[in-house]
């Protein structure tokens, strides 16, 4: 397993969301740290979800042009992991085996099949581990920023 960390959509979205200032600042701090240490990864799923959330749920919403520009910038700044047929099959298995929402299972499967040990997300209990993939909530009180510098 590697020191790479897969970033969930919610972390990216908070970086753009002025309604939750504390989470916005934490998201920006986490993302900056991952840029500096080079451990951060995104998936094609995350890019698509970011565009959708940015144009539909953020307040103020991003225009389609601004959201597309941000997706281009994110894709240029981060290594991007594709959602492949194998990821879809593993996600379906994981959703069933672990009772996960399919989209959460797809992110988990992307990490697992790319041998990534950590997913940054607020969607799971901080520290939960599924088949070798740990979920870390960067907004949890117990989150340790230095954990981003070297994982397992």
DSSP file (Angstrom, degrees, kcal/mol; ACC not computed):
  #  RESIDUE AA STRUCTURE BP1 BP2  ACC     N-H-->O    O-->H-N    N-H-->O    O-->H-N    TCO  KAPPA ALPHA  PHI   PSI    X-CA   Y-CA   Z-CA
    1    1 A X              0   0    0      0, 0.0   115,-0.2     0, 0.0     2,-0.2   0.000 360.0 360.0 360.0 158.8    0.0    0.0    0.0
    2    2 A X  E     -a  116   0A   0    113,-1.8   115,-0.6     2,-0.1   113,-0.0  -0.498 360.0-112.1-112.9 177.2    1.1    3.6   -0.6
    3    3 A X  E    S+     0   0A   0     -2,-0.2   113,-0.1   113,-0.1   149,-0.1   0.310  75.9 123.9 -89.3   6.9    1.1    6.9    1.1
    4    4 A X  E     -     0   0A   0    111,-0.2   114,-0.8    36,-0.1   113,-0.5  -0.353  48.2-153.9 -70.3 151.4   -1.5    8.2   -1.4
    5    5 A X  E     -ab 118  40A   0     34,-3.0    36,-2.2   112,-0.1     2,-0.5  -0.994   7.2-141.0-131.2 125.4   -4.7    9.6   -0.1
    6    6 A X  E     -ab 119  41A   0    112,-2.7   114,-2.9    -2,-0.4     2,-0.5  -0.748  18.2-143.6 -88.7 129.8   -8.0    9.7   -2.1
    7    7 A X  E     -a  120   0A   0     34,-2.6    36,-0.4    -2,-0.5   114,-0.1  -0.819   9.8-140.1 -99.9 125.7  -10.0   12.9   -1.6
    8    8 A X    >>  -     0   0    0    112,-2.4     4,-1.2    -2,-0.5     3,-0.9  -0.414  25.5-108.8 -80.5 159.9  -13.8   12.7   -1.5
    9    9 A X  H 3> S+     0   0    0      1,-0.2     4,-2.8     2,-0.2     5,-0.2   0.854 113.0  64.4 -55.6 -40.5  -16.0   15.3   -3.1
   10   10 A X  H 3> S+     0   0    0      1,-0.2     4,-2.2     2,-0.2    -1,-0.2   0.834  99.7  52.8 -60.8 -31.9  -17.1   16.8    0.2
   11   11 A X  H <> S+     0   0    0     -3,-0.9     4,-1.1   109,-0.3    -1,-0.2   0.926 112.1  45.2 -67.5 -43.4  -13.6   18.0    1.0
   12   12 A X  H  X S+     0   0    0     -4,-1.2     4,-0.6     1,-0.2     3,-0.4   0.924 112.3  51.7 -63.0 -44.5  -13.3   19.7   -2.3
   13   13 A X  H >< S+     0   0    0     -4,-2.8     3,-1.7     1,-0.2     4,-0.5   0.911 104.6  55.4 -62.9 -43.4  -16.8   21.3   -2.0
   14   14 A X  H >< S+     0   0    0     -4,-2.2     3,-1.0     1,-0.3    -1,-0.2   0.834  97.9  64.0 -60.0 -30.6  -16.1   22.7    1.5
   15   15 A X  H 3< S+     0   0    0     -4,-1.1    -1,-0.3    -3,-0.4    -2,-0.2   0.756 111.6  37.0 -62.7 -22.1  -13.1   24.5    0.1
   16   16 A X  T << S+     0   0    0     -3,-1.7     2,-0.8    -4,-0.6    -1,-0.3   0.373  96.2  96.9-107.1   1.2  -15.5   26.5   -2.1
   17   17 A X    X   -     0   0    0     -3,-1.0     3,-1.0    -4,-0.5     7,-0.2  -0.808  43.9-178.4-104.0 102.8  -18.3   26.8    0.4
   18   18 A X  T 3  S+     0   0    0     -2,-0.8     3,-0.4     1,-0.2    -1,-0.1   0.585  74.7  76.5 -74.2  -8.2  -18.3   30.1    2.3
   19   19 A X  T 3  S+     0   0    0      1,-0.3     2,-0.5    40,-0.2    -1,-0.2   0.763  97.9  43.9 -73.5 -23.4  -21.4   29.1    4.4
   20   20 A X  S <> S+     0   0    0     -3,-1.0     4,-2.8    -6,-0.2    -1,-0.3  -0.715  71.8 174.8-121.4  78.4  -19.3   26.8    6.6
   21   21 A X  H  > S+     0   0    0     -2,-0.5     4,-2.7    -3,-0.4     5,-0.2   0.860  76.3  49.8 -58.3 -43.1  -16.2   28.9    7.3
   22   22 A X  H  > S+     0   0    0      1,-0.2     4,-2.2     2,-0.2    -1,-0.2   0.931 115.3  43.7 -64.1 -44.0  -14.5   26.5    9.8
   23   23 A X  H  > S+     0   0    0      2,-0.2     4,-2.9     1,-0.2    -2,-0.2   0.871 112.0  54.6 -68.5 -35.6  -14.9   23.6    7.4
   24   24 A X  H  X S+     0   0    0     -4,-2.8     4,-2.5    -7,-0.2    -2,-0.2   0.944 110.1  45.8 -61.6 -46.9  -13.8   25.8    4.5
   25   25 A X  H  X S+     0   0    0     -4,-2.7     4,-2.3     2,-0.2    -2,-0.2   0.905 114.2  48.2 -63.4 -41.4  -10.6   26.7    6.3
   26   26 A X  H  X S+     0   0    0     -4,-2.2     4,-2.7    -5,-0.2     5,-0.2   0.919 111.1  50.4 -65.4 -42.6   -9.9   23.1    7.3
   27   27 A X  H  X S+     0   0    0     -4,-2.9     4,-2.8     1,-0.2     5,-0.2   0.924 111.5  48.3 -60.7 -44.2  -10.6   21.9    3.8
   28   28 A X  H  X S+     0   0    0     -4,-2.5     4,-2.5    -5,-0.2    -1,-0.2   0.902 111.9  49.6 -63.3 -40.9   -8.2   24.5    2.3
   29   29 A X  H  X S+     0   0    0     -4,-2.3     4,-2.2     2,-0.2    -2,-0.2   0.930 113.3  46.2 -62.1 -46.2   -5.5   23.6    4.9
   30   30 A X  H  X S+     0   0    0     -4,-2.7     4,-2.2     2,-0.2    -2,-0.2   0.927 113.5  48.1 -63.1 -46.9   -5.9   19.8    4.1
   31   31 A X  H  X S+     0   0    0     -4,-2.8     4,-1.9     1,-0.2    -1,-0.2   0.901 111.1  50.7 -64.0 -40.8   -5.8   20.4    0.4
   32   32 A X  H  X S+     0   0    0     -4,-2.5     4,-2.5    -5,-0.2    -1,-0.2   0.921 109.5  51.5 -61.0 -42.7   -2.7   22.6    0.6
   33   33 A X  H  X S+     0   0    0     -4,-2.2     4,-2.6     1,-0.2     6,-0.2   0.907 110.1  48.8 -60.6 -42.2   -0.9   20.0    2.7
   34   34 A X  H  X S+     0   0    0     -4,-2.2     4,-1.1     2,-0.2     6,-1.0   0.802 109.5  52.3 -71.1 -28.9   -1.7   17.3    0.2
   35   35 A X  H  < S+     0   0    0     -4,-1.9    -2,-0.2    -5,-0.2    -1,-0.2   0.933 112.2  46.3 -67.7 -45.5   -0.4   19.5   -2.7
   36   36 A X  H  < S+     0   0    0     -4,-2.5    -2,-0.2     1,-0.2    -3,-0.2   0.922 119.5  37.9 -64.2 -45.4    2.9   20.1   -0.8
   37   37 A X  H  < S-     0   0    0     -4,-2.6    -1,-0.2    -5,-0.2    -2,-0.2   0.608 100.6-133.4 -86.5  -9.5    3.5   16.5    0.1
   38   38 A X  S  < S+     0   0    0     -4,-1.1    -3,-0.2    -5,-0.2    -4,-0.1   0.636  71.4 117.4  73.6  14.3    2.2   15.1   -3.2
   39   39 A X        +     0   0    0     -5,-0.5   -34,-3.0    -6,-0.2    -4,-0.1   0.657  42.2 106.1 -89.2 -16.3    0.0   12.5   -1.6
   40   40 A X  E     +b    5   0A   0     -6,-1.0    39,-0.6   -36,-0.2     2,-0.3  -0.357  42.8 180.0 -73.6 143.5   -3.4   13.6   -2.7
   41   41 A X  E     -bc   6  79A   0    -36,-2.2   -34,-2.6    37,-0.1     2,-0.3  -0.980   9.7-160.8-136.9 148.9   -5.4   11.9   -5.5
   42   42 A X  E     - c   0  80A   0     37,-2.4    39,-2.9    -2,-0.3     2,-0.3  -0.834  11.9-139.1-119.9 163.6   -8.8   12.5   -7.1
   43   43 A X  E  >  - c   0  81A   0    -36,-0.4     4,-2.0    -2,-0.3    39,-0.2  -0.818  27.1-113.5-116.5 163.0  -11.0   10.2   -9.0
   44   44 A X  H  > S+     0   0    0     37,-2.2     4,-2.2    -2,-0.3     5,-0.2   0.861 120.3  57.7 -60.8 -33.7  -13.0   10.9  -12.2
   45   45 A X  H  > S+     0   0    0     36,-0.3     4,-2.8     1,-0.2    -1,-0.2   0.931 104.7  50.1 -59.3 -46.4  -16.1   10.3   -9.9
   46   46 A X  H  > S+     0   0    0      1,-0.2     4,-2.6     2,-0.2    -2,-0.2   0.894 109.1  51.3 -62.2 -41.2  -15.0   13.1   -7.6
   47   47 A X  H  X S+     0   0    0     -4,-2.0     4,-2.1     2,-0.2    -1,-0.2   0.931 112.6  45.7 -62.0 -45.1  -14.5   15.5  -10.5
   48   48 A X  H  X S+     0   0    0     -4,-2.2     4,-2.2     1,-0.2    -2,-0.2   0.908 113.8  48.2 -64.8 -42.5  -18.0   14.8  -11.8
   49   49 A X  H  X S+     0   0    0     -4,-2.8     4,-3.1     2,-0.2     5,-0.3   0.894 108.8  54.6 -65.6 -38.8  -19.6   15.1   -8.4
   50   50 A X  H  X S+     0   0    0     -4,-2.6     4,-2.9    -5,-0.2     5,-0.2   0.933 108.8  48.3 -59.8 -45.7  -17.7   18.3   -7.8
   51   51 A X  H  X S+     0   0    0     -4,-2.1     4,-1.9     2,-0.2    -1,-0.2   0.937 114.5  46.1 -58.6 -47.3  -19.1   19.8  -11.0
   52   52 A X  H  X S+     0   0    0     -4,-2.2     4,-1.1     2,-0.2     5,-0.3   0.940 116.4  42.7 -64.0 -49.2  -22.7   18.7  -10.1
   53   53 A X  H  X>S+     0   0    0     -4,-3.1     4,-2.8     1,-0.2     5,-1.7   0.911 113.1  54.1 -64.7 -41.8  -22.6   19.9   -6.5
   54   54 A X  H  <5S+     0   0    0     -4,-2.9     8,-3.2    -5,-0.3    -1,-0.2   0.851 114.7  39.1 -61.7 -35.6  -20.9   23.1   -7.5
   55   55 A X  H  <5S+     0   0    0     -4,-1.9    -1,-0.2     6,-0.2    -2,-0.2   0.582 129.8  27.8 -91.8 -10.3  -23.6   24.0  -10.1
   56   56 A X  H  <5S+     0   0    0     -4,-1.1    -3,-0.2    -3,-0.4    -2,-0.2   0.729 128.1  23.4-118.9 -34.0  -26.6   22.8   -8.0
   57   57 A X  T  <5S+     0   0    0     -4,-2.8    -3,-0.2    -5,-0.3    -4,-0.1   0.703  88.5  97.6-116.6 -24.0  -26.0   23.0   -4.3
   58   58 A X  S   <S-     0   0    0     -5,-1.7     2,-0.4     4,-0.1   -41,-0.1  -0.347  74.1-116.1 -65.4 149.6  -23.3   25.5   -3.5
   59   59 A X  S    S+     0   0    0      1,-0.4   -40,-0.2     2,-0.1   -41,-0.2  -0.949 111.5  28.8-130.0 113.1  -24.6   28.9   -2.4
   60   60 A X  S    S-     0   0    0     -2,-0.4    -1,-0.4   -43,-0.1   -42,-0.1   0.521 108.8-134.1 -73.3 150.9  -23.7   30.9   -4.4
   61   61 A X        -     0   0    0     -2,-0.1     2,-0.3    -6,-0.1    -6,-0.2  -0.350  15.2-115.9 -68.2 149.4  -23.8   28.3   -7.1
   62   62 A X        -     0   0    0     -8,-3.2    -1,-0.1   -11,-0.1    -4,-0.1  -0.668  31.4-116.2 -79.3 141.7  -20.9   28.1   -9.6
   63   63 A X     >  -     0   0    0     -2,-0.3     4,-3.0     1,-0.1     5,-0.2  -0.356  29.0-108.5 -67.3 161.6  -21.8   28.9  -13.1
   64   64 A X  H  > S+     0   0    0      1,-0.2     4,-2.4     2,-0.2     5,-0.2   0.885 122.1  50.5 -59.6 -37.2  -21.4   26.0  -15.5
   65   65 A X  H  > S+     0   0    0      2,-0.2     4,-2.3     1,-0.2    -1,-0.2   0.924 112.0  45.7 -67.2 -44.8  -18.4   27.8  -17.0
   66   66 A X  H  > S+     0   0    0      2,-0.2     4,-2.4     1,-0.2    -2,-0.2   0.915 113.7  49.3 -64.8 -42.4  -16.8   28.4  -13.6
   67   67 A X  H  X S+     0   0    0     -4,-3.0     4,-2.4     2,-0.2    -2,-0.2   0.920 111.4  49.1 -62.7 -43.3  -17.4   24.8  -12.5
   68   68 A X  H  X S+     0   0    0     -4,-2.4     4,-2.3    -5,-0.2    -1,-0.2   0.906 110.8  51.1 -62.3 -40.7  -15.9   23.5  -15.7
   69   69 A X  H  X S+     0   0    0     -4,-2.3     4,-2.3     1,-0.2    -2,-0.2   0.890 109.7  49.6 -63.1 -39.6  -12.9   25.7  -15.3
   70   70 A X  H  X S+     0   0    0     -4,-2.4     4,-2.9     2,-0.2    -2,-0.2   0.891 109.2  51.9 -66.5 -39.3  -12.4   24.4  -11.7
   71   71 A X  H  X S+     0   0    0     -4,-2.4     4,-2.6     2,-0.2    -2,-0.2   0.914 110.1  49.3 -62.9 -42.2  -12.7   20.8  -12.9
   72   72 A X  H  X S+     0   0    0     -4,-2.3     4,-1.7     2,-0.2    -2,-0.2   0.930 112.7  47.8 -60.9 -44.9  -10.0   21.5  -15.5
   73   73 A X  H  X S+     0   0    0     -4,-2.3     4,-1.7     2,-0.2    -2,-0.2   0.908 112.6  48.3 -64.1 -42.1   -7.8   23.1  -12.8
   74   74 A X  H  X S+     0   0    0     -4,-2.9     4,-2.0     1,-0.2    -1,-0.2   0.919 110.8  50.9 -63.3 -43.4   -8.3   20.2  -10.4
   75   75 A X  H  < S+     0   0    0     -4,-2.6    -1,-0.2     1,-0.2    -2,-0.2   0.823 112.8  46.8 -64.9 -30.7   -7.5   17.7  -13.2
   76   76 A X  H  < S+     0   0    0     -4,-1.7    -1,-0.2    -5,-0.2    -2,-0.2   0.792 115.8  45.0 -78.6 -28.5   -4.3   19.6  -14.0
   77   77 A X  H  < S+     0   0    0     -4,-1.7     2,-0.3    -5,-0.2    -2,-0.2   0.739 113.1  44.1 -89.3 -24.7   -3.3   19.9  -10.3
   78   78 A X  S  < S-     0   0    0     -4,-2.0     2,-0.3    -5,-0.1   -37,-0.1  -0.893  85.2-105.5-124.4 147.9   -3.9   16.4   -9.0
   79   79 A X  E     -c   41   0A   0    -39,-0.6   -37,-2.4    -2,-0.3     2,-0.5  -0.566  41.9-143.8 -64.8 135.2   -3.3   12.8  -10.3
   80   80 A X  E     -c   42   0A   0     -2,-0.3     2,-0.5   -39,-0.2   -37,-0.2  -0.905   7.5-153.1-112.2 129.1   -6.7   11.5  -11.4
   81   81 A X  E     -c   43   0A   0    -39,-2.9   -37,-2.2    -2,-0.5   -36,-0.3  -0.864  21.3-130.0 -99.7 129.9   -7.8    7.9  -10.9
   82   82 A X        -     0   0    0     -2,-0.5     2,-0.8   -39,-0.2     5,-0.1  -0.425   9.6-124.0 -80.7 152.6  -10.3    6.5  -13.4
   83   83 A X        -     0   0    0     -2,-0.1     2,-0.2     4,-0.1    -1,-0.1  -0.868  43.6-178.5 -89.6 109.5  -13.5    4.7  -12.7
   84   84 A X     >  -     0   0    0     -2,-0.8     4,-2.2     1,-0.1     5,-0.1  -0.469  44.6 -97.8-102.9 174.3  -13.0    1.5  -14.7
   85   85 A X  H  > S+     0   0    0      1,-0.2     4,-2.4     2,-0.2     5,-0.2   0.888 126.2  54.0 -59.6 -38.6  -15.3   -1.5  -15.2
   86   86 A X  H  > S+     0   0    0      1,-0.2     4,-2.5     2,-0.2    -1,-0.2   0.884 106.2  51.9 -64.0 -37.6  -13.3   -3.3  -12.4
   87   87 A X  H  > S+     0   0    0      2,-0.2     4,-2.7     1,-0.2    -2,-0.2   0.924 109.4  50.0 -62.9 -43.6  -14.0   -0.4  -10.1
   88   88 A X  H  X S+     0   0    0     -4,-2.2     4,-2.3     2,-0.2    -2,-0.2   0.920 112.1  47.4 -61.3 -44.5  -17.7   -0.7  -10.8
   89   89 A X  H  X S+     0   0    0     -4,-2.4     4,-2.0     1,-0.2    -1,-0.2   0.913 114.1  46.5 -63.8 -43.0  -17.7   -4.4  -10.2
   90   90 A X  H  X S+     0   0    0     -4,-2.5     4,-2.9     2,-0.2    -2,-0.2   0.871 110.7  53.7 -67.7 -36.1  -15.8   -4.0   -6.9
   91   91 A X  H  X S+     0   0    0     -4,-2.7     4,-2.9     2,-0.2    -2,-0.2   0.913 107.7  50.0 -63.3 -42.8  -18.1   -1.2   -5.9
   92   92 A X  H  X S+     0   0    0     -4,-2.3     4,-1.8     2,-0.2    -2,-0.2   0.914 113.1  46.5 -62.4 -42.3  -21.1   -3.4   -6.4
   93   93 A X  H  X S+     0   0    0     -4,-2.0     4,-3.2     1,-0.2     5,-0.2   0.937 114.7  47.0 -63.1 -46.5  -19.5   -6.1   -4.3
   94   94 A X  H  X S+     0   0    0     -4,-2.9     4,-2.5     1,-0.2     6,-0.4   0.871 108.4  54.6 -64.7 -38.3  -18.5   -3.6   -1.6
   95   95 A X  H  X>S+     0   0    0     -4,-2.9     5,-1.0    -5,-0.2     4,-0.7   0.915 116.0  39.4 -61.3 -42.2  -21.9   -2.0   -1.5
   96   96 A X  H  <5S+     0   0    0     -4,-1.8     3,-0.3    -5,-0.2    -2,-0.2   0.942 118.9  45.0 -71.8 -49.2  -23.5   -5.4   -0.9
   97   97 A X  H  <5S+     0   0    0     -4,-3.2    -2,-0.2     1,-0.2    -3,-0.2   0.844 127.7  27.1 -66.5 -35.2  -20.9   -6.8    1.5
   98   98 A X  H  <5S-     0   0    0     -4,-2.5    -1,-0.2    -5,-0.2    -2,-0.2   0.327 103.4-118.7-113.1   5.6  -20.6   -3.7    3.6
   99   99 A X  T  <5 +     0   0    0     -4,-0.7     2,-0.3    -3,-0.3    -3,-0.2   0.929  58.8 158.2  55.9  49.3  -24.0   -2.2    3.1
  100  100 A X      < -     0   0    0     -5,-1.0    -1,-0.2    -6,-0.4     2,-0.1  -0.701  51.4-101.3-100.4 153.3  -22.7    1.0    1.5
  101  101 A X     >  -     0   0    0     -2,-0.3     4,-2.6     1,-0.1     5,-0.2  -0.482  41.8-115.8 -60.7 143.5  -24.4    3.5   -0.7
  102  102 A X  H  > S+     0   0    0      1,-0.2     4,-2.3     2,-0.2     5,-0.2   0.905 113.2  50.3 -55.9 -44.5  -23.2    2.7   -4.2
  103  103 A X  H  > S+     0   0    0      1,-0.2     4,-1.7     2,-0.2    -1,-0.2   0.869 111.7  47.8 -67.7 -35.3  -21.4    6.0   -4.8
  104  104 A X  H  > S+     0   0    0     -3,-0.2     4,-2.4     2,-0.2    -1,-0.2   0.903 111.8  51.4 -65.8 -40.5  -19.5    5.7   -1.4
  105  105 A X  H  X S+     0   0    0     -4,-2.6     4,-2.9     1,-0.2    -2,-0.2   0.854 106.2  54.8 -64.4 -34.5  -18.6    2.1   -2.4
  106  106 A X  H  X S+     0   0    0     -4,-2.3     4,-2.2     2,-0.2    -1,-0.2   0.908 108.7  46.9 -67.2 -40.4  -17.3    3.3   -5.8
  107  107 A X  H  X S+     0   0    0     -4,-1.7     4,-2.1     2,-0.2    -2,-0.2   0.934 113.8  49.0 -64.2 -44.5  -14.9    5.7   -4.1
  108  108 A X  H  X S+     0   0    0     -4,-2.4     4,-3.0     1,-0.2    -2,-0.2   0.920 111.1  49.9 -58.5 -45.5  -13.9    2.9   -1.7
  109  109 A X  H  X S+     0   0    0     -4,-2.9     4,-2.8     1,-0.2     5,-0.2   0.878 107.3  54.5 -63.9 -38.3  -13.3    0.5   -4.7
  110  110 A X  H  X S+     0   0    0     -4,-2.2     4,-1.1     2,-0.2    -1,-0.2   0.935 113.1  42.9 -59.9 -46.0  -11.3    3.2   -6.5
  111  111 A X  H  <>S+     0   0    0     -4,-2.1     5,-3.0     2,-0.2     3,-0.5   0.956 115.4  48.7 -63.8 -49.8   -9.0    3.4   -3.5
  112  112 A X  H ><5S+     0   0    0     -4,-3.0     3,-1.5     1,-0.2    -2,-0.2   0.921 112.6  46.1 -59.4 -47.8   -8.8   -0.3   -2.8
  113  113 A X  H 3<5S+     0   0    0     -4,-2.8    -1,-0.2     1,-0.3    -2,-0.2   0.702 113.9  49.5 -72.8 -18.0   -8.0   -1.3   -6.4
  114  114 A X  T 3<5S-     0   0    0     -4,-1.1    -1,-0.3    -3,-0.5    -2,-0.2   0.227 115.7-115.9-100.5  12.7   -5.4    1.5   -6.7
  115  115 A X  T < 5 +     0   0    0     -3,-1.5  -113,-1.8     1,-0.2     2,-0.5   0.854  61.0 154.4  56.3  40.7   -3.8    0.3   -3.4
  116  116 A X  E   < -a    2   0A   0     -5,-3.0    -1,-0.2  -115,-0.2    -2,-0.1  -0.882  30.5-162.8 -99.6 127.2   -4.6    3.6   -1.6
  117  117 A X  E     +     0   0A   0   -115,-0.6    17,-3.9    -2,-0.5     2,-0.4   0.693  65.7  50.3 -83.5 -20.8   -4.9    3.1    2.2
  118  118 A X  E     -ad   5 134A   0   -114,-0.8  -112,-2.7    15,-0.2     2,-0.4  -0.963  51.9-170.2-132.2 136.0   -6.8    6.3    3.1
  119  119 A X  E     -ad   6 135A   0     15,-2.6    17,-2.9    -2,-0.4     2,-0.7  -0.992  19.6-143.5-116.9 128.2   -9.9    8.2    1.9
  120  120 A X  E     +ad   7 136A   0   -114,-2.9  -112,-2.4    -2,-0.4  -109,-0.3  -0.836  46.5 130.4 -90.1 116.7  -10.5   11.7    3.2
  121  121 A X        -     0   0    0     15,-2.3     3,-0.3    -2,-0.7    18,-0.1  -0.985  57.5-143.0-161.2 152.3  -14.3   12.1    3.7
  122  122 A X  S    S+     0   0    0     -2,-0.3    15,-0.1    15,-0.2     4,-0.1   0.384  88.3  85.9 -96.1   3.5  -16.8   13.2    6.2
  123  123 A X  S    S+     0   0    0      2,-0.1     2,-0.3   -19,-0.0    -1,-0.1   0.527  87.5  47.4 -84.4  -6.0  -19.2   10.5    5.1
  124  124 A X  S    S-     0   0    0     -3,-0.3     2,-0.1     4,-0.0    -3,-0.1  -0.901  99.0 -83.2-130.7 159.8  -17.8    7.7    7.4
  125  125 A X    >   -     0   0    0     -2,-0.3     3,-2.2     1,-0.1    10,-0.2  -0.417  59.1 -99.7 -60.3 133.2  -16.8    7.4   11.0
  126  126 A X  T 3  S+     0   0    0      1,-0.3    10,-0.2    -2,-0.1    -1,-0.1  -0.365 108.0  15.7 -58.9 123.9  -13.3    8.7   11.5
  127  127 A X  T 3  S+     0   0    0      8,-3.2    -1,-0.3     1,-0.3     9,-0.1   0.292  85.2 146.6  96.0  -9.8  -10.9    5.8   11.6
  128  128 A X    <   -     0   0    0     -3,-2.2     7,-3.0     7,-0.3     2,-0.4  -0.335  32.5-156.0 -60.8 141.3  -13.2    3.2   10.1
  129  129 A X  E     -E  134   0A   0      5,-0.2     2,-0.5   -11,-0.0     5,-0.2  -0.985  13.3-174.5-125.4 129.6  -11.4    0.6    8.0
  130  130 A X  E >  S-E  133   0A   0      3,-2.7     3,-1.9    -2,-0.4   -32,-0.0  -0.965  75.1 -30.4-123.2 113.1  -12.9   -1.6    5.3
  131  131 A X  T 3  S-     0   0    0     -2,-0.5    -1,-0.1     1,-0.3     3,-0.1   0.873 128.6 -40.7  48.6  46.5  -10.7   -4.2    3.7
  132  132 A X  T 3  S+     0   0    0      1,-0.2     2,-0.6   -17,-0.0    -1,-0.3   0.400 114.8 111.6  88.4  -2.6   -7.5   -2.3    4.3
  133  133 A X  E <   - E   0 130A   0     -3,-1.9    -3,-2.7   -15,-0.0     2,-0.4  -0.922  52.8-154.9-107.5 122.8   -8.9    1.2    3.4
  134  134 A X  E     -dE 118 129A   0    -17,-3.9   -15,-2.6    -2,-0.6     2,-0.5  -0.776   5.9-142.6 -99.1 139.3   -9.2    3.7    6.2
  135  135 A X  E     -d  119   0A   0     -7,-3.0    -8,-3.2    -2,-0.4     2,-0.5  -0.880  16.6-169.6 -99.3 126.7  -11.6    6.6    6.2
  136  136 A X  E     -d  120   0A   0    -17,-2.9   -15,-2.3    -2,-0.5     2,-0.8  -0.975  13.2-149.3-119.0 127.0  -10.4    9.8    7.8
  137  137 A X    >   -     0   0    0     -2,-0.5     3,-1.7   -17,-0.2   -15,-0.2  -0.836   4.0-163.5 -94.3 107.7  -12.7   12.7    8.5
  138  138 A X  T 3  S+     0   0    0     -2,-0.8    -1,-0.1     1,-0.3   -16,-0.1   0.594  90.0  54.4 -69.3  -7.1  -10.7   15.9    8.2
  139  139 A X  T 3  S+     0   0    0    -18,-0.1    -1,-0.3     3,-0.0     2,-0.1   0.415  82.8 110.9-103.5  -0.7  -13.4   17.7   10.0
  140  140 A X  S X  S-     0   0    0     -3,-1.7     3,-1.7     1,-0.1   -15,-0.0  -0.459  76.0-124.6 -73.2 146.0  -13.4   15.4   13.1
  141  141 A X  T 3  S+     0   0    0      1,-0.3    -1,-0.1    -2,-0.1    -3,-0.0   0.818 111.7  52.0 -59.5 -31.0  -12.1   16.9   16.3
  142  142 A X  T 3  S+     0   0    0     -5,-0.1    -1,-0.3     2,-0.1     2,-0.1   0.410  79.8 126.1 -88.8   2.8   -9.6   14.0   16.6
  143  143 A X    <   -     0   0    0     -3,-1.7     2,-0.6    -6,-0.2     3,-0.1  -0.411  48.8-151.9 -65.9 133.8   -8.2   14.5   13.1
  144  144 A X    >   -     0   0    0      1,-0.1     3,-2.0    -2,-0.1     4,-0.3  -0.932   5.3-156.7-110.8 112.0   -4.4   14.9   13.0
  145  145 A X  G >  S+     0   0    0     -2,-0.6     3,-1.7     1,-0.3     4,-0.2   0.810  91.4  64.6 -58.0 -32.3   -3.2   16.9   10.1
  146  146 A X  G >> S+     0   0    0      1,-0.3     3,-1.5     2,-0.2     4,-0.6   0.693  83.8  76.6 -68.3 -16.0    0.3   15.3   10.3
  147  147 A X  G <4 S+     0   0    0     -3,-2.0     3,-0.3     1,-0.3    -1,-0.3   0.725  84.7  65.6 -64.2 -19.8   -1.3   12.0    9.4
  148  148 A X  G <4 S+     0   0    0     -3,-1.7    -1,-0.3    -4,-0.3     3,-0.2   0.682  91.1  64.0 -74.6 -17.4   -1.5   13.3    5.8
  149  149 A X  T <4 S+     0   0    0     -3,-1.5     2,-0.3     1,-0.3    -1,-0.2   0.813 119.8   5.0 -80.4 -30.4    2.3   13.3    5.6
  150  150 A X     <  -     0   0    0     -4,-0.6    -1,-0.3    -3,-0.3     2,-0.3  -0.884  68.6-165.0-155.7 122.9    2.8    9.6    5.9
  151  151 A X              0   0    0     -2,-0.3    -3,-0.1    -3,-0.2  -147,-0.0  -0.732 360.0 360.0-106.7 159.3    0.2    6.9    6.1
  152  152 A X              0   0    0     -2,-0.3  -149,-0.1   -35,-0.1    -1,-0.1   0.488 360.0 360.0  -1.7 360.0    0.6    3.3    7.2
